[in-house]
């Protein structure tokens, strides 16, 4: 059974901080890359950050570089997203994502950096709402 369970969302004033957590089932955790997606009202789902075990590499969308930090705790099968200096435009539903879990499906969301695919997400959780006012 593949599961990704997010927590830590909420409402915060601009300039504030939140920390999102995602507990993953074993199969999802076996992914090379884990990450966070977000979807604002009326917009498509986008990759916010990714963290990959091969090469210990990370990826951040330009809009969050320097403000968000992704990390993972392999002992707890948990990935985190520390969000600082939050802005109203960060308001969105945030989804934890894994490369494994939805390989047979049609929907994939990729993190691409300078034309290179950094992560290829096939599965995501139910999401947690982040509202910045």
Buried (B, 14 or more C-beta within 10 A) or exposed (E): EBBBBBBBBEEBEEEBEBBBBBBBBEBBBBBBBBBBBBBBEEEEBBBBBBBBEEEEBBBBBEEBEEBBBBEBEEEEBBBBBBBBEBEEEBBBBBBBBBBBBBEEEEEEBEBEBEEEEBBBBBBBBEBBEBBBE
